[in-house]
Amino acid sequence: MAGILDFAPAIVLLPFVSFLVALSVGDRLPKGGAFAGIAATAGSLVLAIATVLTVAGGQTYDATIYTWAEGIDAVDLTFGVLIDPLSAMMLLIVTLIAFLVHVFSLGYMNDEGETGLPRYYAGLGLFTASMLGFVVADNLLMAFMFFELVGLCSYLLIGFHFREPGPPSAAKKAFLVTRFGDYFFLVGVVAVFATFGTAAFAGSESFPALAEAALNGEASVTTFGFEPQTWFTIVGLLVLGGVIGKSAQFPLHTWLPDAMEGPTPVSALIHAATMVAAGVYLVARMYGFYAISPTALAIIAFIGGFTALFAATMGLVKREIKQVLAYSTISQYGYMMLALGGGGYVAATFHLMTHAFFKALLFLGAGSVIIAMHHNENMWDMGGLKDKMPVTYYTFLAGSLALAGIFPFAGFWSKDEVLYETLIHGLGGSPLLLGAYAMGLLAVFFTGFYTFRMFFLTFHGNPRSQTAEDPHGVRWNVKGPLVVLGVLATVAGVVNMVPIEKLLGIGGIDFLHQWLDGGFEGLTAHHYADLIPYSSSYIGSEATTVAVGAAVSLGLALAGSGLAYLLYNVPEPIRHTDRLGRIKAVLYNNYYQDEYQVWLANGVARPLARVANKFDGGVVDGVVNGVSGVSLFAGGRVRRIQTGVVSNYAALLTLGLTALLLAFGILGGWFV
Amino acid sequence: MMFDAVVLQSEPAAAWTAMLPAILLGLTGLALLGIDTLYPEETSNTLLAGVSAAGSLLAFGVAAWFLVAGTGQEHTGGAISLFRDTMVVDGMSLFFTLIVTIVTAMVAVASYDYLSDHAHRAEFYSLVLFAATGMTLMSMANSLATVFISLELASLPSYALVAFLKKNRGSVEAGLKYFLVGSVSSGVMIFGISLVYAVTGSLVLGDVAAALGDTEMAGVLGVGVLMIVGGVAYKTASVPFHFWAPEAYEGAPAPISAFLSSASKAAGFAIAFRVFVEAFPLGAIPAGVDWVLAFQVLAVVTMTLGNFAAATQENVKRMLAYSSIGHAGYALIGLAALTAGGPNGDVLGASMAHLLVYGFMNTGAFLFIAMVEHWGVGRTFEDYNGLATTAPIAAVAMTVFMFSLAGLPPFGGFLSKYALFYSAIEAGFWWLAAVGAINSALSLFYYSRVVKAMWIESPAQDFEIQSRPVGLYAAVLFAGLATLLLLPGFGPVIETAQSVAAALF
C-alpha cells in the first residue's frame, strides 16, 4: 500500500538536506541558505498536512526502515517510522513552527545583518530534522538518538554568538544539565532492552504492551529479581530523567533561562516545538508504560505541579522579556507533566499543541520587540510600543491572553482541561493529585500576573527610553508568522471544547479526544484511560465540576491579570518588587537553584572526581607504566642476546635445538 | 581467454603446464641474464626492471587464473602430481605463488630506483627472479628431496642478494652471517630428512605418512621431525633459528629485506604447512612425536621474543626485522592450533590469508625504508621526525602499513589477525589467541612510534629530498592501496585460503 505515509521519512529528510545545503554551500546562496531551509520546512509542512489528512482517514504507518545492528541471539537495533494520530499531530506542529521560525529568521537574522548565517540555518535545519526524527521514531533507542541530536543542536544554536561571553557558557550549561538527565535515560533504554528485548513503541510486541501483559501475568519478562510493578516503575523513572532534563522540570530546569542567550527565533523553536517539547512528547509517546505504574504517575504529576508553581513565581520579578517567557515555558511544561501524571493524556497533548502556538507567538513577538528595541531586552526600557507596532501588539495580546488562560483563547481550553482532569482524578481518591492540582491552580494566578506585567510593561505606558520612543520597524517576514500564530493562539481551542460539550451537552465537539482515540490499538486515548490507576469523582455532577473548575481557574487568571493591570497599566509604572522584601531576593536568585547546583558540582562531584583521578593516576596508570617498564626491560635483555658474533648465534641455535630435542625426547619417550 | 578455458576443459593440457608460474619466473631470470650478455656495457635499468616486473606479474596472472579456474583443486580433479609425486600443484601452492610473485613484482619495481647508482643490476634482478622461482617451487614441493632442493634454490641467491652492496661492510657482513647460519640450518634440516628417510624408507610426503603407522623407531622419527622443524624455523625466521634475520634484514638492501621478510618467509611457511600436514598427519603420527606442541612453543616464544625485542630498537629497519619475527610467530599459529578432527582448514587458511596481507603491508614498510635510504635520511626513529611534512603521501602509506601491521582497523591486517586469532579460539586454543593479542597490543607501541615520529615530532633538520623516485613510490602506494583494499576484499581471500587449506586434510 503505497500511500502518502510512505513519504513520511521525507518529512525528516528535507530539513536534513537543507542542513547539508546550508552547511556546504550556504555562504554562496542568497540569504545565507535561508531559502533552502524555508523550502525544506515548507515541503515538510505540506507533507505533514497530507500525513494528518491521511491519518484522519484512518490510516496508520509503522515500518522498520533500516536495521543498523542485527542481533544474533539478541535484539535488533533499528530505525523505523511510526505514524499515528499523536505523531502526525506533532509533525504538523513541529513543521509549522519550524517553517514560521525560518521565515521569521529572515527578519531577525538577515535583516539585522548577523554574520555566520549559513551556520545558523544549518543548525536550524538539523534541529528541525532531529526533532522530526524523534517524533516519528518507532522505538525508544531511535528516540534516544534523535533526542541527543536535538540536545546537540540546541547546544550549537544557543551558543550561536560564540564570541560573546554569555552564549557559550549558556550552551554548555544547557548541554551538561540535559546530559545529566539523559544519562538516566540511556540507562533506562538499556534497561528496557534488557527487560523486554524490544524497545518498539507500537504493536503487540512493543514494550508497553509487554509490560501490561506481564502485569496481568500473560507474559514473562526479565525483571532482575524485582516485582514487575516495582521494576517498571524504576525503568520508567530512569527514562523520566531524560524528560526532566529536556522539558526543564524541577530540579533540572536551570539551563532553560540561560538558554535565552540564543537568538530569539531559536528560543521560539526550542520552547514551542523542539527541545523542551521533546520531553513531554516522550512521556506521551510511551504513555502506556507509565500508565501502569501509579508511583511513576504520581511522581510525574507532583513534579509537574510543583514546577508549574515554582517557575511561575520566579517569572514574577524578571526584568527581561525573554526571561519572563523562559520561566513561563518551564511553568507551562509543568502543566503538561501534571496532566500526564494526573491521567489526562489528551489534556497534556492538547496543552502541548496550544502552548506550541502561543509560546512560539510570544517568542516571535518578543523577537519583534527586540528588533524594534535594537536588541535591548529590558522591559523597563520599553513601554508605549502599542501604537508603534500594532501587528506585534495585537498578536502579542492574543498570545498573552492564551498564556494567561483567558476565555476563549487557546490556552484557556487546554489549561482548563489539564486542571479538570487532575481535579476529578484527585477527587477520586488521590490526595497527592489534589495537592498537585492546588499548586497548578495557584500557578494560574501567578501566570496571569507575570504575563500581563510583561505585556503592560512592554506595550503600555509612556516610552521609558530613547529607543522605545523611536523603535526600529519590522517587515512582513516578522509580521507574517506573528499573524498566523496569533490566529492559531486565538482559535486553536476549538479542537477540543470539552467544557462546552459537557455543560451544554453538545456531543462530538471534543475533536482531539476522537483524534487521539484512533490509530494503533494500545496507543489510543481510551486504552490509556483504561490503564490509569485513577478513578474519577465529581463535585455534584460532572457538569457542575466542569463549571466550578473552569470558573475557579478563569477567576484566578483574571485576578492575576487584573492585579497586573492595576499595578503596571499606568503611564509611569514603578517597581513594586521591593514590597516583597526578602522574598524578592530569593525570587531574583531563582531560589538559589543555580547556587546549590554549583555547590553540588564543586563540593561533592569535584572531590569525588579528584579521588577517581588519584586512583586513575596512581593505581591504573601505575600498573600500566609498570607493565611497559617491565616490557622494555625484558626487551632490552632480549636484545642483548643478539651479540652480532656469528659463532654465538650458531652456538645459541644449536643449544636451542638441543634443548628442544631433549625436552621433547624426554616428554615423548624417544630415548627408552 | 574463453577459448583457452574451453580447451582446458575439453582436452587437459600437459600436466607440466600447471607449473607455468615457476617456469615463467625461471625463464624471466634467464632472459635477464641474456639481456645482460647482449648488452654487457650499458644495460638499461628500465629494461631490466621492466622485464623482471613483467615476468613476475605474468606469473602472478597465470597463478591467479589457475586459482580462479580451479587448477589442482578438488572440483577439477584434485591436486596435479608431477615427476612421480615429487611436485604437486594444488590450491595452496597457487596461493603461495600469488604471494611470492606479487612481492617479487613490487620489489622489482622498487629496485629500479634503488639500483640506479649501482653496477651489476642484471645479476641483481636475475638473482631475485631465481630466488622467486625457488620459493614458488617450495610451495609445490611434495617430497623431502624437492623440499630441500627448492629451499636451497631460494636460499643461495638470497645470500648473494643480502651481500649485494659489496662496498658496504654491513651488507657483506650480513650476507656472510646469513650464509653461515643458513648452512648450519640446512645441515640440521637435511640430517632430519635423512633420519625420517631411515625410519620410513621414502621421501615422498604421502609415502612417508603411509609408512608412519608401522614404525617402531618413534625416537629416531621424533629427532628427525624436530630437525625438520628447525629447518622450517630457519626459513621462516622463527626462534631459535632467527638470529640471522635482524642482521640480514638490516644489512641487506632494503628491497631485499622486503623480499626476504615477505616472500621468503611465506615460502618457508608453504613447505612447513605441506610437510607437516602431508607427511606427518596428526592421525598417523606416533604419540610421542608431538610436533604441534613444538610449534606451539615456537609460536609463543617467537612472537613474544620478536615483539619484545622490537620494542627497544632505535633503528627503524631493525625494528621491522624483529616485527617480522613476531609475525612469523603469529603465522605459526596456523600449525600450532591444529588438532585431529578440529577446524584445521580454517586455522591453516587464516594463517595463509595473514601471510598474504602481511606480504603487502610488510613489503610496503620495507620499501618505505628503501625510499628513506634512497633519500639519505638516517635510520633511527629520531631521523624520521617530521618526515610527513616533506613526504606526506609516503608517510600516509607508511602509517597505513604500521597500523595494519599492528592489526588496527580499518586496514587489512586487522581482519587477517582477527581471522587468525578467531580460528585459534575456534580450535580450542584460546590461550594462543590471548598471547597473540597481548603481543599485538605491545606491537602497537613500537609501530606507533614511527607514526608519532613522522607526524607529531618536529624535524631536527631540514630534509634534503631532491628526488621523487617513481618506482619506489609506485610500489609503496600499490602496497598501501592493497593493504587498504584487503579490508573490504578480505572475504574472498579468506574463503579461498580456507578452502584450499581444507583440501590438504
Interface residues (C-beta under 8 A of the other chain):
Chain A: S628 S631 L632 A634 G635 G636 V638 R639 Q642 G644 V646 Y649 A650 L652 L653 T654 L655 G656 L657 L660 L661 F664 G665 L667 G668 G669 W670 F671 V672
Chain B: L176 K177 L180 V181 V184 S185 V188 A218 G219 V220 G222 V223 L226 M227 V229 G230 V239 P240 F241 F243 W244 P246 E247 A287 G288 V289 D290 L293 A294 V297 L305 F308 A309 A310 A311 T312 Q313 L442 F445
